[in-house]
Amino acid sequence: MLAYVDSSALLRVIFGERDALPQFRELTYGIASEILKVECLRTIDRMRLSLPLPDEEISSRRALVFQALRKMEVIPLGPAVLERAAQPFPTTLGTLDAIHLSSALLWQESEGRALALLTHDRELGLGAKACGLSVHGC
């Protein structure tokens, strides 16, 4: 499966949550924005402080983020993505969701290949569906 992966999908896999998307296991080629790294590591850091989690678990979870990113094509947060994210969308999107969706759409346009989206984020999923992407998780 070829799919764009957002942080909500990756974090549920990294934390072994039972509602993690089964499609993640079918992923043969993953695409992600470089903001995925920031979102995932910030979430792990927040959990370290709020739960608290032991250093060994934090280290293991962070390593899984880096391991996942090495297996994906990471789209840089460049001018084209930011320009597209600033444009209107057919549904309401926050800034980070607009960056994720813009990254996916620009990749799809440049590669000429259909792209699925793996997300647990309802707003991002609705926006992606409205833009013609197939969505798993919402």
C-alpha positions in Angstrom: 0.0 0.0 0.0 1.2 3.5 -0.9 0.0 6.0 1.7 0.7 9.3 3.3 1.1 8.9 7.1 0.2 11.5 9.7 1.3 11.6 13.3 -1.9 10.3 14.7 -1.5 7.1 12.7 2.2 6.6 13.5 1.9 7.4 17.2 -0.8 4.8 17.7 1.5 2.2 16.2 4.5 3.4 18.2 2.5 3.2 21.5 1.0 -0.2 20.5 -2.6 1.0 20.8 -5.2 -1.5 19.9 -7.0 0.8 17.6 -3.9 1.4 15.4 -4.8 1.2 11.8 -4.3 -2.3 10.3 -3.5 -0.6 7.0 -0.2 0.6 8.6 1.0 -3.1 8.5 0.2 -3.2 4.8 2.3 -0.1 4.0 4.9 -0.7 1.3 5.8 2.9 0.7 5.1 5.7 3.1 5.1 9.4 2.6 5.1 12.0 5.3 5.8 15.7 5.9 8.9 16.6 7.9 6.6 18.0 10.5 5.7 14.4 11.4 9.0 14.1 13.3 8.3 17.3 15.3 4.7 16.3 16.1 5.7 12.7 17.2 8.7 13.8 19.3 6.7 16.6 21.0 3.9 14.2 21.9 6.4 11.7 23.4 8.0 14.5 25.4 4.6 15.6 26.7 3.8 12.1 27.7 7.1 11.8 29.4 6.1 14.8 31.6 2.5 14.0 32.1 2.4 10.3 32.7 5.4 10.1 33.6 7.2 7.5 31.5 10.5 6.0 32.4 13.6 7.0 30.4 13.9 3.5 28.8 10.4 3.7 27.4 10.9 7.3 26.1 14.2 6.2 24.5 12.5 3.2 22.8 9.5 5.3 21.5 11.8 8.0 20.1 13.9 5.4 18.4 10.8 4.0 16.8 9.9 7.4 15.4 13.4 7.7 13.8 13.2 4.2 12.5 9.8 4.8 10.8 11.0 8.0 9.3 14.0 6.3 7.7 11.6 4.0 5.9 9.5 6.9 4.5 9.8 9.5 1.8 9.9 12.7 3.9 8.5 15.8 2.1 10.4 19.0 3.1 8.4 21.9 4.6 9.3 24.2 1.7 7.7 27.2 -0.1 5.4 25.1 -2.3 3.9 23.2 0.7 3.5 26.4 2.7 2.0 28.3 -0.3 -0.5 25.5 -0.9 -1.3 25.2 2.9 -2.2 28.9 2.9 -4.8 28.5 0.2 -8.4 27.7 0.8 -9.6 24.1 1.3 -13.1 22.7 0.8 -13.3 21.9 4.6 -12.1 23.5 7.8 -8.5 22.7 8.5 -6.0 23.9 11.2 -2.5 24.9 10.2 -0.8 21.5 10.7 -3.6 19.6 9.0 -3.3 22.0 6.0 0.4 21.3 5.9 -0.1 17.6 5.9 -2.9 17.7 3.3 -0.9 20.1 1.1 2.2 17.8 1.3 0.1 14.8 0.2 -1.7 16.6 -2.6 1.6 18.1 -4.0 3.3 14.7 -3.8 0.3 13.1 -5.7 0.4 15.8 -8.3 4.1 15.6 -8.9 4.2 11.7 -9.0 0.9 11.2 -10.9 0.0 8.4 -8.5 -3.1 8.0 -6.3 -2.3 8.3 -2.7 -4.2 7.1 0.4 -4.1 8.8 3.7 -3.6 7.1 7.1 -5.0 9.3 9.9 -7.1 9.2 13.0 -7.7 13.0 12.7 -11.3 13.7 11.7 -10.7 17.1 10.2 -7.7 16.0 8.2 -9.6 12.9 7.0 -12.6 15.0 5.9 -10.4 17.5 4.1 -8.5 14.7 2.3 -11.7 13.0 1.2 -13.0 16.3 -0.1 -9.8 16.6 -2.1 -10.2 13.1 -3.6 -7.8 11.1 -1.5 -8.9 7.7 -0.1 -8.7 7.8 3.7 -8.2 5.1 6.2 -9.0 5.7 9.8 -11.8 8.3 9.8 
